[in-house]
Amino acid sequence: MATSSNSRRPAESTGPTSASLPIRPGRRALVRRPVDSLAEGQITHIERMPIDLDLARAQWDGYVAALEAQGWATTAVEPAPDQPDSVFIEDAVILFGDTAVLSSPGAPSRRGETAGAEAAVRTLGLTVRRIELPGTLDGGDVLKVGTTVYVGQSLRTNTDGAAQLAAIAEPLGYTVLTVPVTRALHLKTAITALPDGTVIGYPPLVDDADRFESFLPVPEAEGTAVVILDERTLLMSAAAPRTTALLTGLGYTVVTVDITEFEKLEGCVTCLSVRVR
């Protein structure tokens, strides 16, 4: 099990600022506003807690503002009032360049989320493929690291779903590998990756860290998820200050956002957007 080494000068950890970067060509993120029924969202590995809907909406606004401040244009997917978990747009669609793969959610109650995602990616002119039942696959179980695609075998993603994804992704130049996920809802609840390809994760949530060529443990469960904004800038939860310090020490600029109300529903920063590049 290897750890990442990085000799770059440490960068300051920040939140969204008024000094926004210009929107960068080719950088767009799909987002989806939380609906009134958000508190009814699915939970699996944690106890249900009250959700402050007004606070959740304010935190979502802050998340979108953080993306835009770093030069990412955002496209709002049509809200789905009857889908409490629809704010977690990552689960509905996975992108491989110009190809959008619509998921087949493992929770039957979430299967209505993909229609809005399909409309959005078709508007962007992307080629649309889909995972079909009995295969199930949630986007949160898919981690791309360069041309390697890790697919978590979880309660939400089955062997058939992973095989269908491989049949789509491998002709596009990707290698698909499956990994076990038994300690968290999704693979990206347990691990994500840094721009240099190092996989980061909170060890109690990771089934087998030896599956990854380079693995860096982080000290907080909320620190497992990072959104790569560019080669030196990461977006992550404000609930993981020690992980923020660790990644800042590796030379990354870390933008933090409060997402407490979404973390109560087993969500994380990756769940709330899909980057189109």
Steps between C-alpha positions, in 0.01 A plus 500: 500500500666821383449855610525812291797732521478857379769763545303797375475802723190484727207709387254674722166335571211726410127514453315675216617858459377804315810483275342254257692356209356551152290213370741270319410362156399138505442489875141442596334327794152353521323576827146441628321707763373319813125440507249546782505126578878491556463376859337180368821399320644150533748415776672166550801508732411785736210600726247745365537857625276806451570697183480880498367559148570873500857436610538225238392741228741765626782244507413388147515863386841528665620184326392631159660837575827324588502319164429819309761695697759250375405546135239228456175585323203316649197350328199438720329169428121525523390436861316176576248579777407133553864389532643592845856394411508669159735774627769230488530535123825298487303180551289551188764540229867417440702685236780363282599792282215555255315187616243521780400173666163512675505293816260231618456597867521217748222647714170462307373826649781688320443372148298804403809721539659407168237663274603853590867410472440360153326819387794707627775300331307486173476879509881505527525285188652196671464144376267315737538138612328333792526220754198269477326290765561247644834676510520768768762771530517830688739769378634535853654154458712610202843657553708600196876527555656582164388223267431258787140476618436348842145372547383427852304181556259639757139466610415733210721363219497136393724284282274538195502880528879506527533269198269722292707805593818318397344412164437871440820646648766257383453571125549868593848422634430435868588202719222405742583334832253396768567550871298394805294757692345368821575775754348801326205587278706560185860459391546880499371516856815307591759619245569756229821599320736796483607652166824299506302174520554433869189340649402646837271340755405466864633153593197382705284548187737334251465125441836441331741790457753266335284504186636846421848570366539805723288547814510783752296461823317808624405565864127577462207325335384832354843543341472203263328699224667765285382663179792583272453855373837513326843339539571689821157591638262272693147548636415316822283506811567755773437219750850355443752762620780250564467357150493852361829569680648176369412576138607863533834370623531300178479824305133512406271798535195367683163672468266391778120511513247420771280205396387373841137446394606283206749305713203405720370315192835327428580761237837663432647768275531268200130406517380855435641553150614329183787671319485524121849546353 
